[in-house]
Amino acid sequence: MGREPWEKELKDGLEKGTEDAMKQQDEIWASIKKRIDSERASQSSEPAAVPFAPRKTKARRSGRKTAGWMVGTAAAAVIVLALSVQTPPVQAFIDQVKEWFAPQKTVEQELEGSPETSVDSLHESADYVIYIDESRFKMIQGEGVDRIEPVHKPEDDRYPEVYMEISQDQEAPKAVSERLEAELSDQPKVEAEAIQEPVNGFEVRAVGGTGGKEWNDPIVRYYIFDNGQGGSFVVKQQYFLEAAEGYGARFHNMMKEFHITTNAGEKQAGEGE
């Protein structure tokens, strides 16, 4: 399932309510937006508690702080909706919004044939949130590119590098997909296709080395999807053949908890009306 901007999904959720809810939709949405803008203005005007904190500490504090206003904003939306719309579809959506921005959540997944449970923490960037198992991975936020990599890296250089990078591109997803496919054309095996899971967009993947005959053949996988601003999110995942059921599966499942939070998705929502 694709990850659309959460505010657009919230508005769409209202549309699933009753006819009375539809009549109140604009008023409800205006109230929610007013609260969102107020919360953001308040956060941006607060002085930093530790102006020159190391990047790692700053990223964690920022994520938790921003998560707080997101939860507060979601709570405001819930209050408005609860008072105005009492229908099962809207209530289900309210529960989903509350779950999205919890500071931590328990994630159950199956890896290499065995069930695994982890408590993942919310990490926030300018336009998205994602949940990460901090016992295994760390987030390094950079200029234009955020990188998720293993906490413990093998010292043996026989192992190819493992990481996931998140960036944005000004071009539309299809154009980016075609460009990346062309860039990887010298690899032994390259595939590209439109997908709906874990995101709604395009996937381009390539296997290097021997093309899949050796355990350490590097694998590059791109997810390209609409960022709600006329461009694309580009998620690059790199691991190796033997790690496909481990790191590959974890990266795939991590993308299921990727949610766009930018306001820019309103333009698209308006164009579709």
Backbone as JSON, one array per atom type, in Angstrom:
{
  "sequence": "MGREPWEKELKDGLEKGTEDAMKQQDEIWASIKKRIDSERASQSSEPAAVPFAPRKTKARRSGRKTAGWMVGTAAAAVIVLALSVQTPPVQAFIDQVKEWFAPQKTVEQELEGSPETSVDSLHESADYVIYIDESRFKMIQGEGVDRIEPVHKPEDDRYPEVYMEISQDQEAPKAVSERLEAELSDQPKVEAEAIQEPVNGFEVRAVGGTGGKEWNDPIVRYYIFDNGQGGSFVVKQQYFLEAAEGYGARFHNMMKEFHITTNAGEKQAGEGE",
  "N": [[0.85, -1.2, 0.0], [0.54, 2.23, -0.84], [2.22, 5.11, 0.56], [0.64, 7.84, 1.2], [0.62, 11.45, 1.62], [0.02, 12.23, 5.02], [-1.85, 14.09, 5.87], [-3.54, 14.38, 3.69], [-4.61, 11.83, 3.65], [-5.98, 11.9, 6.04], [-7.94, 13.78, 5.47], [-9.23, 12.43, 3.4], [-10.21, 10.36, 4.9], [-12.29, 11.53, 6.28], [-14.13, 11.76, 4.28], [-15.2, 9.28, 4.12], [-17.12, 9.1, 5.96], [-20.43, 9.8, 7.29], [-23.27, 11.38, 5.59], [-23.85, 13.7, 6.96], [-21.38, 14.21, 8.09], [-19.95, 14.86, 5.82], [-21.06, 17.33, 5.18], [-19.96, 18.85, 7.17], [-17.32, 18.77, 6.68], [-15.45, 20.71, 5.56], [-15.35, 22.64, 7.58], [-14.41, 21.13, 9.73], [-11.94, 20.27, 8.74], [-10.65, 22.73, 8.41], [-10.36, 23.49, 11.07], [-8.64, 21.5, 12.0], [-6.36, 22.02, 10.41], [-5.73, 24.58, 11.29], [-4.91, 24.04, 13.9], [-2.69, 22.42, 13.38], [-0.96, 24.25, 12.02], [-0.57, 26.07, 14.06], [0.72, 24.51, 16.01], [3.11, 23.87, 14.65], [4.24, 26.41, 14.25], [4.7, 27.13, 16.87], [6.61, 25.22, 17.66], [8.76, 25.8, 15.92], [9.55, 28.28, 16.82], [10.67, 27.93, 19.28], [13.61, 28.11, 21.32], [16.66, 26.28, 20.84], [17.58, 23.73, 23.07], [20.1, 22.61, 23.39], [22.36, 24.04, 21.67], [24.67, 23.25, 20.21], [24.72, 20.47, 20.02], [25.94, 17.11, 19.49], [25.48, 15.47, 16.29], [24.22, 12.93, 16.39], [22.91, 12.86, 18.88], [21.32, 15.1, 18.59], [19.63, 14.4, 16.48], [18.11, 12.38, 17.6], [16.84, 13.7, 19.73], [15.44, 15.65, 18.34], [13.73, 14.09, 16.79], [12.09, 12.9, 18.73], [10.95, 15.13, 19.9], [9.59, 16.33, 17.76], [7.93, 14.26, 17.18], [6.32, 14.47, 19.36], [4.77, 16.82, 18.89], [3.48, 15.97, 16.65], [1.92, 13.87, 17.61], [0.36, 15.36, 19.34], [-0.99, 16.99, 17.53], [-2.35, 15.08, 16.05], [-3.97, 14.19, 18.1], [-5.53, 16.46, 18.49], [-6.91, 16.46, 16.09], [-8.33, 14.13, 16.43], [-9.99, 14.81, 18.57], [-11.61, 16.83, 17.42], [-12.8, 15.37, 15.36], [-14.07, 13.34, 16.79], [-16.01, 14.73, 18.17], [-17.56, 15.6, 16.1], [-18.05, 13.63, 14.16], [-19.35, 10.51, 14.26], [-18.81, 7.68, 13.27], [-18.13, 4.29, 12.22], [-16.1, 3.97, 10.09], [-14.66, 6.43, 10.24], [-13.8, 6.38, 12.9], [-12.11, 4.17, 12.84], [-10.13, 5.16, 11.19], [-9.18, 7.26, 12.75], [-7.98, 5.81, 14.83], [-5.91, 4.68, 13.38], [-4.35, 6.91, 12.64], [-3.49, 7.75, 15.18], [-1.89, 5.59, 15.85], [0.14, 5.74, 13.94], [1.94, 7.79, 14.74], [2.99, 7.16, 17.21], [5.54, 7.23, 19.69], [6.97, 4.85, 19.96], [6.61, 1.53, 18.65], [5.45, -1.84, 18.61], [6.69, -4.28, 16.51], [5.98, -7.02, 14.54], [7.4, -9.55, 12.63], [8.33, -11.89, 10.03], [11.32, -13.48, 9.55], [13.64, -15.11, 7.59], [12.21, -17.45, 7.87], [11.53, -17.54, 10.56], [9.68, -16.19, 13.33], [9.87, -12.79, 14.48], [10.11, -10.27, 16.91], [10.18, -6.82, 17.55], [10.83, -3.66, 19.17], [10.26, -0.77, 17.77], [11.5, 2.54, 17.1], [10.31, 5.88, 16.57], [11.47, 7.9, 13.94], [12.09, 11.08, 12.59], [12.06, 13.13, 9.71], [12.28, 16.05, 7.58], [10.1, 15.74, 5.81], [8.93, 13.28, 6.24], [8.17, 10.33, 8.25], [9.57, 7.49, 9.9], [9.88, 4.18, 11.2], [12.34, 2.63, 13.24], [14.33, -0.11, 14.23], [16.26, 0.32, 16.8], [18.11, -1.27, 18.02], [19.38, -2.57, 16.06], [19.77, -0.84, 13.89], [20.86, 2.47, 12.86], [20.08, 5.92, 12.41], [21.37, 8.32, 10.22], [21.28, 11.57, 9.66], [21.57, 13.68, 6.91], [22.63, 16.29, 4.59], [20.19, 16.56, 2.45], [20.19, 13.82, 2.07], [19.23, 11.07, 3.93], [20.5, 8.48, 5.92], [20.27, 5.09, 6.73], [21.8, 2.65, 8.56], [23.44, -0.45, 9.56], [23.99, -0.94, 13.09], [26.09, -2.48, 14.02], [28.81, -3.23, 12.15], [30.33, -5.54, 9.91], [33.81, -6.28, 10.13], [35.23, -7.57, 8.27], [36.25, -7.22, 4.99], [35.15, -8.65, 2.94], [32.46, -8.58, 2.91], [29.91, -6.86, 1.27], [28.88, -3.38, 1.46], [26.15, -2.4, 3.57], [23.15, -0.64, 3.6], [20.49, 1.87, 3.78], [19.28, 4.53, 1.95], [17.58, 7.64, 1.95], [16.18, 10.0, -0.11], [15.2, 12.89, -2.12], [13.85, 13.74, -5.34], [13.49, 16.03, -8.05], [12.13, 15.26, -10.29], [9.34, 13.41, -11.75], [8.08, 10.23, -10.5], [8.07, 8.08, -12.51], [9.85, 9.01, -14.49], [12.23, 9.21, -13.0], [12.54, 6.53, -12.33], [13.02, 5.36, -14.87], [15.42, 6.62, -15.51], [17.17, 5.65, -13.51], [17.11, 2.93, -14.09], [18.42, 2.95, -16.55], [20.94, 3.83, -15.72], [21.82, 1.63, -14.33], [22.18, -0.26, -16.21], [24.52, -1.59, -16.96], [24.91, -3.62, -15.19], [24.9, -7.16, -14.35], [22.29, -8.21, -13.98], [19.19, -6.67, -14.25], [16.12, -5.29, -13.25], [12.89, -3.79, -13.55], [9.83, -2.38, -12.39], [6.35, -1.43, -11.94], [4.92, -0.97, -8.73], [2.87, -1.75, -5.83], [3.33, -2.27, -3.24], [5.99, -2.35, -0.92], [5.4, 0.32, -1.14], [3.53, 2.66, -3.15], [4.43, 2.9, -6.29], [7.39, 2.79, -8.12], [9.8, 0.19, -8.71], [13.21, -0.48, -8.95], [15.71, -2.77, -9.47], [18.91, -4.3, -9.11], [21.4, -6.79, -9.64], [24.7, -7.28, -8.9], [28.16, -8.25, -9.48], [28.41, -11.63, -10.04], [25.88, -11.78, -10.94], [24.11, -13.13, -9.31], [25.08, -15.61, -8.58], [26.98, -15.9, -6.65], [27.5, -15.71, -3.06], [28.13, -13.19, -2.08], [27.35, -11.34, -3.97], [26.55, -8.06, -4.8], [23.49, -6.32, -4.14], [21.3, -3.9, -5.35], [18.53, -1.95, -4.67], [15.93, 0.12, -5.61], [13.3, 2.19, -4.47], [10.86, 4.19, -5.81], [8.71, 6.87, -5.49], [5.8, 9.03, -5.41], [6.26, 12.24, -4.0], [4.4, 14.1, -3.3], [4.88, 16.68, -4.01], [5.22, 17.18, -6.63], [7.48, 15.89, -7.31], [9.72, 13.21, -6.41], [10.15, 10.69, -3.89], [13.11, 8.93, -3.3], [14.28, 5.91, -2.49], [17.06, 4.16, -1.7], [18.3, 0.96, -1.4], [20.88, -1.1, -0.27], [22.49, -4.2, -0.17], [23.56, -7.63, 0.12], [23.59, -10.79, -1.67], [23.41, -13.07, 0.09], [22.33, -11.84, 2.28], [19.77, -11.21, 1.66], [17.4, -12.31, 2.74], [17.6, -11.43, 5.26], [18.77, -8.59, 5.96], [17.65, -7.49, 3.61], [14.91, -8.19, 3.82], [14.29, -6.88, 6.21], [14.69, -4.16, 5.53], [12.7, -3.93, 3.58], [10.36, -4.36, 5.12], [10.63, -2.2, 6.83], [9.99, -0.09, 5.19], [7.27, -0.29, 5.08], [6.43, 1.12, 7.21], [6.81, 3.73, 6.59], [5.9, 7.06, 6.32], [4.61, 9.84, 4.66], [4.79, 13.23, 5.6], [4.67, 15.84, 4.78], [3.1, 19.02, 4.01], [2.73, 19.57, 1.4], [1.3, 17.84, -0.14], [-1.27, 18.72, -0.46], [-1.69, 20.13, -2.78], [-1.83, 18.23, -4.8], [-4.06, 16.85, -3.89], [-6.03, 18.76, -4.25], [-5.98, 19.01, -7.01], [-7.15, 16.71, -7.79], [-9.77, 16.9, -7.22]],
  "CA": [[0.0, 0.0, 0.0], [1.35, 3.43, -0.94], [2.18, 6.01, 1.7], [0.27, 9.17, 0.77], [0.75, 12.44, 2.7], [-0.96, 11.84, 6.04], [-2.95, 15.05, 5.96], [-4.47, 14.03, 2.62], [-5.33, 10.63, 4.09], [-6.92, 12.31, 7.09], [-9.07, 14.42, 4.81], [-9.95, 11.37, 2.7], [-10.92, 9.57, 5.9], [-13.54, 12.23, 6.57], [-15.06, 11.53, 3.19], [-15.8, 7.96, 4.27], [-18.14, 9.2, 7.0], [-21.83, 9.94, 6.9], [-23.6, 12.58, 4.81], [-23.71, 14.84, 7.87], [-19.95, 14.49, 8.22], [-19.53, 15.52, 4.59], [-21.49, 18.71, 5.26], [-19.11, 19.55, 8.13], [-15.93, 18.45, 6.37], [-14.61, 21.89, 5.41], [-15.18, 23.27, 8.89], [-13.56, 20.25, 10.53], [-10.59, 20.29, 8.18], [-10.06, 24.04, 8.71], [-9.98, 23.47, 12.48], [-7.44, 20.67, 12.12], [-5.25, 22.72, 9.8], [-5.38, 25.68, 12.17], [-4.15, 23.48, 15.01], [-1.39, 21.98, 12.83], [-0.12, 25.43, 11.79], [-0.25, 26.65, 15.36], [1.72, 23.65, 16.64], [4.38, 24.0, 13.93], [4.78, 27.73, 14.54], [5.18, 27.1, 18.25], [7.84, 24.42, 17.71], [9.85, 26.47, 15.2], [9.96, 29.49, 17.52], [11.32, 27.58, 20.54], [15.07, 28.06, 21.23], [17.24, 24.96, 21.02], [18.08, 23.54, 24.42], [21.52, 22.34, 23.27], [22.61, 24.58, 20.33], [25.75, 22.61, 19.48], [24.73, 19.05, 20.37], [26.41, 16.23, 18.41], [24.42, 15.13, 15.35], [23.45, 11.75, 16.79], [22.01, 13.25, 19.96], [20.36, 16.07, 18.06], [18.65, 13.69, 15.65], [17.17, 11.66, 18.46], [16.01, 14.67, 20.46], [14.55, 16.29, 17.38], [12.7, 13.14, 16.4], [11.13, 12.72, 19.81], [10.23, 16.4, 20.1], [8.66, 16.49, 16.66], [6.91, 13.23, 17.36], [5.38, 14.97, 20.35], [3.77, 17.73, 18.31], [2.65, 15.2, 15.72], [0.91, 13.17, 18.4], [-0.56, 16.38, 19.81], [-1.82, 17.41, 16.41], [-3.27, 13.97, 15.78], [-4.96, 14.2, 19.18], [-6.46, 17.55, 18.2], [-7.77, 15.99, 15.02], [-9.22, 13.12, 17.0], [-11.02, 15.5, 19.36], [-12.55, 17.48, 16.5], [-13.58, 14.34, 14.66], [-14.91, 12.61, 17.74], [-17.16, 15.56, 18.49], [-18.34, 15.93, 14.92], [-18.35, 12.48, 13.31], [-19.38, 9.27, 15.02], [-19.05, 6.57, 12.36], [-17.06, 3.29, 12.28], [-14.94, 4.23, 9.22], [-13.87, 7.54, 10.75], [-13.15, 5.93, 14.13], [-11.0, 3.3, 12.45], [-9.07, 6.01, 10.66], [-8.61, 7.96, 13.9], [-7.09, 4.87, 15.5], [-4.73, 4.5, 12.53], [-3.54, 8.11, 12.76], [-2.86, 7.72, 16.49], [-0.85, 4.56, 15.84], [1.25, 6.16, 13.07], [2.89, 8.7, 15.34], [3.4, 6.75, 18.54], [7.0, 7.28, 19.78], [7.47, 3.5, 19.74], [5.59, 0.54, 18.35], [5.91, -3.22, 18.54], [6.6, -4.78, 15.14], [6.16, -8.47, 14.4], [7.69, -9.91, 11.26], [8.95, -13.19, 9.86], [12.6, -13.36, 8.86], [14.31, -16.39, 7.36], [11.34, -18.53, 8.34], [11.29, -17.49, 12.0], [9.03, -14.94, 13.77], [10.74, -11.88, 15.24], [9.41, -9.12, 17.47], [11.07, -5.74, 17.94], [10.2, -2.41, 19.57], [10.87, 0.21, 16.88], [11.37, 3.94, 17.52], [9.97, 6.84, 15.54], [12.47, 8.87, 13.49], [11.4, 12.07, 11.77], [12.8, 14.06, 8.88], [11.46, 17.21, 7.22], [8.9, 15.4, 5.05], [8.47, 11.91, 6.45], [8.54, 9.62, 9.47], [9.83, 6.06, 9.69], [10.19, 3.47, 12.44], [13.61, 1.92, 13.14], [14.77, -0.94, 15.34], [17.53, 0.93, 17.17], [19.07, -2.28, 18.46], [20.05, -3.07, 14.86], [20.06, 0.2, 12.91], [20.96, 3.86, 13.29], [19.77, 6.92, 11.38], [22.33, 9.41, 10.08], [20.62, 12.58, 8.85], [22.53, 14.51, 6.2], [22.1, 17.33, 3.72], [19.52, 16.02, 1.27], [20.15, 12.35, 2.09], [19.25, 10.42, 5.24], [21.06, 7.14, 5.74], [20.03, 4.1, 7.77], [22.8, 1.59, 8.4], [23.53, -1.32, 10.74], [24.76, -0.47, 14.24], [27.31, -3.27, 14.06], [29.24, -3.55, 10.8], [31.43, -6.53, 9.87], [35.13, -5.73, 9.81], [35.73, -8.32, 7.12], [35.92, -6.49, 3.77], [34.49, -9.52, 1.96], [31.04, -8.27, 2.93], [29.55, -5.57, 0.67], [28.26, -2.42, 2.37], [24.71, -2.52, 3.74], [22.55, 0.62, 4.06], [19.32, 2.38, 3.09], [19.34, 5.98, 1.85], [16.32, 8.28, 1.58], [16.39, 11.32, -0.68], [14.12, 13.32, -2.99], [14.24, 14.16, -6.68], [12.5, 16.95, -8.57], [11.39, 14.64, -11.39], [8.24, 12.5, -11.41], [8.56, 8.86, -10.25], [8.32, 7.28, -13.7], [11.07, 9.53, -15.12], [13.35, 8.8, -12.15], [12.67, 5.08, -12.5], [13.65, 5.09, -16.17], [16.8, 7.08, -15.45], [17.94, 4.72, -12.7], [17.22, 1.68, -14.83], [19.47, 3.16, -17.56], [22.21, 3.93, -15.02], [22.21, 0.29, -13.86], [22.13, -1.19, -17.35], [25.76, -2.35, -17.11], [24.92, -4.69, -14.21], [24.51, -8.44, -14.95], [20.84, -8.44, -13.93], [18.44, -5.46, -13.91], [14.67, -5.41, -13.42], [12.13, -2.61, -13.14], [8.39, -2.61, -12.49], [5.46, -0.65, -11.09], [4.57, -1.75, -7.54], [1.91, -1.17, -4.88], [3.74, -2.67, -1.89], [5.54, -1.67, 0.3], [4.96, 1.68, -1.47], [2.86, 2.74, -4.44], [5.33, 3.63, -7.17], [8.21, 1.96, -9.01], [10.95, -0.49, -8.12], [14.3, -0.83, -9.87], [16.67, -3.57, -8.71], [20.02, -4.84, -9.9], [22.31, -7.7, -8.96], [26.03, -7.13, -9.48], [29.04, -9.4, -9.37], [28.14, -12.71, -10.98], [24.46, -11.77, -11.29], [23.31, -13.97, -8.42], [25.67, -16.94, -8.41], [27.85, -15.92, -5.47], [26.84, -15.25, -1.85], [28.41, -11.78, -1.81], [26.96, -10.47, -5.08], [25.82, -6.9, -4.27], [22.14, -6.05, -4.63], [20.82, -2.53, -5.2], [17.09, -1.87, -4.88], [15.39, 1.47, -5.48], [11.87, 2.45, -4.45], [10.62, 5.56, -6.26], [7.28, 7.13, -5.35], [5.38, 10.43, -5.38], [6.49, 12.93, -2.73], [3.34, 15.06, -3.05], [5.34, 18.02, -4.36], [5.56, 17.17, -8.05], [8.72, 15.15, -7.46], [9.73, 11.82, -5.96], [11.04, 10.13, -2.89], [13.95, 7.87, -3.85], [14.86, 5.12, -1.4], [18.05, 3.21, -2.21], [18.69, -0.08, -0.45], [22.01, -1.91, -0.75], [22.9, -5.32, 0.66], [24.16, -8.63, -0.75], [22.69, -11.93, -1.93], [23.2, -13.9, 1.28], [21.59, -11.06, 3.27], [18.47, -10.83, 1.1], [16.33, -12.71, 3.64], [17.83, -10.75, 6.53], [18.72, -7.14, 5.76], [16.71, -7.17, 2.55], [13.56, -8.28, 4.36], [14.11, -5.82, 7.21], [14.52, -2.9, 4.82], [11.39, -3.98, 2.95], [9.35, -4.17, 6.16], [10.79, -0.84, 7.35], [9.29, 0.82, 4.29], [5.84, -0.36, 5.36], [6.19, 2.09, 8.26], [7.25, 5.03, 6.07], [4.73, 7.9, 6.1], [4.89, 11.21, 4.25], [4.14, 14.18, 6.51], [4.69, 17.2, 4.25], [1.83, 19.64, 3.65], [2.66, 19.85, -0.04], [0.37, 16.94, -0.78], [-2.57, 19.37, -0.65], [-1.83, 20.55, -4.18], [-2.32, 17.08, -5.55], [-5.42, 16.54, -3.47], [-6.9, 19.73, -4.87], [-6.06, 18.78, -8.45], [-7.97, 15.53, -8.08], [-11.16, 17.14, -6.83]],
  "C": [[0.87, 1.23, 0.0], [1.19, 4.29, 0.29], [1.9, 7.42, 1.21], [0.51, 10.15, 1.91], [-0.36, 12.25, 3.71], [-2.1, 12.81, 6.15], [-3.99, 14.77, 4.88], [-5.28, 12.8, 3.03], [-6.35, 10.97, 5.17], [-8.16, 12.93, 6.47], [-9.91, 13.37, 4.07], [-10.76, 10.53, 3.68], [-12.25, 10.2, 6.26], [-14.6, 11.91, 5.53], [-15.75, 10.17, 3.27], [-16.89, 7.96, 5.34], [-19.54, 9.34, 6.45], [-22.05, 11.22, 6.11], [-23.48, 13.82, 5.68], [-22.25, 15.23, 8.02], [-19.45, 15.24, 7.0], [-19.88, 17.0, 4.63], [-20.58, 19.53, 6.17], [-17.64, 19.44, 7.78], [-15.02, 19.67, 6.3], [-14.32, 22.56, 6.74], [-14.23, 22.46, 9.76], [-12.12, 20.34, 10.05], [-9.9, 21.63, 8.47], [-9.59, 24.08, 10.16], [-8.7, 22.66, 12.68], [-6.22, 21.39, 11.58], [-4.78, 23.88, 10.67], [-4.54, 25.19, 13.33], [-2.76, 23.04, 14.55], [-0.46, 23.17, 12.67], [0.32, 26.06, 13.09], [0.85, 25.86, 16.06], [3.08, 23.83, 15.98], [5.04, 25.34, 14.23], [5.38, 27.78, 15.93], [6.5, 26.36, 18.35], [9.01, 25.15, 17.08], [10.37, 27.69, 15.94], [10.67, 29.19, 18.83], [12.83, 27.56, 20.37], [15.57, 26.65, 21.47], [17.84, 24.85, 22.41], [19.6, 23.31, 24.42], [21.96, 22.77, 21.88], [23.65, 23.81, 19.53], [25.88, 21.15, 19.87], [25.27, 18.24, 19.2], [25.24, 15.79, 17.56], [23.56, 13.97, 15.85], [22.45, 12.1, 17.87], [20.92, 14.17, 19.45], [19.26, 15.39, 17.27], [17.63, 13.0, 16.52], [16.26, 12.61, 19.2], [15.0, 15.31, 19.54], [13.4, 15.36, 17.02], [11.64, 12.99, 17.46], [10.3, 13.98, 20.01], [9.19, 16.58, 19.01], [7.56, 15.45, 16.74], [5.85, 13.7, 18.34], [4.34, 15.88, 19.75], [2.91, 16.99, 17.3], [1.54, 14.48, 16.47], [-0.12, 14.16, 18.91], [-1.51, 16.83, 18.72], [-2.83, 16.32, 16.05], [-4.36, 13.93, 16.83], [-5.99, 15.29, 18.95], [-7.44, 17.14, 17.12], [-8.79, 15.0, 15.55], [-10.34, 13.78, 17.79], [-12.08, 16.13, 18.46], [-13.43, 16.45, 15.83], [-14.54, 13.62, 15.6], [-16.16, 13.4, 18.08], [-18.1, 15.75, 17.31], [-18.82, 14.72, 14.13], [-18.28, 11.2, 14.13], [-19.75, 8.11, 14.09], [-17.89, 5.59, 12.44], [-15.89, 3.57, 11.35], [-14.04, 5.34, 9.74], [-13.15, 7.13, 12.02], [-11.96, 5.04, 13.83], [-9.83, 4.12, 11.94], [-8.39, 6.8, 11.78], [-7.61, 7.07, 14.61], [-5.8, 4.69, 14.71], [-3.79, 5.7, 12.65], [-2.8, 8.13, 14.1], [-1.71, 6.73, 16.52], [0.37, 5.0, 15.04], [2.33, 6.91, 13.84], [3.2, 8.38, 16.8], [4.93, 6.77, 18.59], [7.65, 5.91, 19.57], [6.31, 2.58, 19.37], [6.22, -0.84, 18.26], [5.66, -3.75, 17.13], [6.88, -6.28, 15.13], [6.37, -8.78, 12.93], [8.33, -11.29, 11.21], [10.2, -13.03, 9.01], [13.28, -14.72, 8.8], [13.53, -17.54, 7.98], [11.03, -18.52, 9.82], [10.63, -16.17, 12.39], [10.0, -14.11, 14.6], [9.91, -10.68, 15.68], [10.43, -8.07, 17.9], [10.24, -4.54, 18.37], [10.92, -1.3, 18.81], [10.55, 1.64, 17.33], [11.1, 4.85, 16.33], [11.15, 7.75, 15.23], [11.8, 9.78, 12.48], [12.39, 12.9, 10.97], [11.85, 15.18, 8.47], [10.12, 16.81, 6.61], [8.36, 13.99, 5.3], [8.81, 11.43, 7.86], [8.74, 8.16, 9.12], [10.19, 5.45, 11.03], [11.43, 2.6, 12.24], [13.86, 1.11, 14.4], [16.16, -0.47, 15.73], [18.54, -0.05, 17.74], [19.88, -2.8, 17.28], [20.5, -1.97, 13.91], [20.19, 1.57, 13.56], [20.66, 4.76, 12.1], [20.81, 8.02, 11.4], [21.69, 10.43, 9.13], [21.64, 13.51, 8.23], [21.85, 15.56, 5.37], [21.5, 16.71, 2.47], [19.41, 14.51, 1.24], [20.22, 11.87, 3.53], [19.65, 8.97, 5.04], [20.78, 6.28, 6.96], [21.01, 2.96, 7.55], [22.88, 0.75, 9.67], [24.37, -0.69, 11.85], [26.11, -1.17, 14.28], [27.67, -3.7, 12.64], [30.36, -4.6, 10.84], [32.74, -5.87, 9.47], [35.76, -6.41, 8.61], [35.31, -7.63, 5.83], [35.34, -7.37, 2.66], [33.0, -9.19, 1.86], [30.78, -6.91, 2.28], [28.84, -4.68, 1.68], [26.75, -2.59, 2.38], [24.16, -1.19, 4.27], [21.25, 0.88, 3.3], [19.4, 3.89, 3.11], [18.01, 6.53, 1.34], [16.61, 9.7, 1.1], [15.18, 11.69, -1.52], [14.68, 13.84, -4.3], [13.13, 15.04, -7.23], [11.66, 16.35, -9.7], [10.3, 13.71, -10.88], [8.78, 11.07, -11.27], [8.9, 8.05, -11.5], [9.62, 7.71, -14.39], [12.31, 9.11, -14.32], [13.61, 7.31, -12.3], [13.4, 4.73, -13.79], [15.11, 5.51, -16.17], [17.68, 6.12, -14.66], [18.13, 3.38, -13.39], [18.33, 1.79, -15.88], [20.85, 3.2, -16.91], [22.73, 2.56, -14.58], [22.31, -0.73, -14.99], [23.4, -2.01, -17.55], [25.88, -3.49, -16.1], [24.44, -6.0, -14.86], [23.0, -8.68, -14.99], [20.14, -7.17, -13.46], [16.96, -5.69, -14.19], [14.0, -4.13, -12.93], [10.65, -2.88, -13.33], [7.63, -1.62, -11.61], [5.01, -1.54, -9.93], [3.51, -1.02, -6.72], [2.3, -1.47, -3.44], [5.26, -2.89, -1.89], [5.15, -0.2, 0.08], [4.28, 1.63, -2.84], [3.72, 3.57, -5.38], [6.06, 2.68, -8.1], [9.37, 1.35, -8.22], [11.95, -0.79, -9.22], [15.33, -1.59, -9.04], [17.71, -4.16, -9.64], [20.87, -5.74, -9.02], [23.66, -7.59, -9.67], [26.84, -8.4, -9.38], [28.8, -10.43, -10.46], [26.67, -12.77, -11.39], [23.6, -12.7, -10.47], [23.84, -15.37, -8.2], [26.55, -17.06, -7.17], [27.16, -15.26, -4.28], [27.01, -13.76, -1.61], [28.14, -10.87, -3.0], [26.15, -9.3, -4.53], [24.46, -6.72, -4.93], [21.8, -4.6, -4.35], [19.34, -2.51, -5.55], [16.64, -0.44, -4.64], [13.87, 1.4, -5.39], [11.69, 3.92, -4.81], [9.12, 5.82, -6.2], [7.03, 8.62, -5.15], [5.63, 11.06, -4.01], [5.43, 13.98, -2.42], [3.72, 16.48, -3.4], [5.7, 18.13, -5.84], [6.85, 16.44, -8.34], [8.6, 13.75, -6.89], [10.59, 11.64, -4.7], [11.82, 9.02, -3.58], [14.62, 7.17, -2.67], [15.79, 4.08, -2.02], [18.43, 2.24, -1.11], [19.85, -0.88, -1.06], [22.35, -2.98, 0.28], [23.54, -6.35, -0.27], [23.31, -9.9, -0.74], [22.4, -12.75, -0.68], [22.36, -13.18, 2.33], [20.19, -10.67, 2.79], [17.31, -11.16, 2.04], [16.49, -12.09, 5.03], [17.68, -9.25, 6.36], [17.71, -6.74, 4.7], [15.28, -7.16, 3.04], [13.29, -7.18, 5.38], [13.91, -4.46, 6.55], [13.13, -2.82, 4.18], [10.29, -3.7, 3.98], [9.42, -2.77, 6.77], [10.02, 0.16, 6.5], [7.77, 0.76, 4.47], [5.45, 0.65, 6.43], [6.73, 3.46, 7.88], [6.0, 5.84, 5.76], [5.17, 9.32, 5.74], [4.13, 12.17, 5.15], [4.09, 15.6, 5.96], [3.3, 17.69, 3.9], [1.64, 19.76, 2.15], [1.71, 18.93, -0.78], [-0.99, 17.55, -1.04], [-2.79, 19.77, -2.1], [-2.38, 19.42, -5.01], [-3.75, 16.76, -5.2], [-6.4, 17.49, -4.15], [-7.06, 19.49, -6.35], [-6.99, 17.62, -8.76], [-9.43, 15.74, -7.78], [-12.0, 17.6, -8.01]]
}
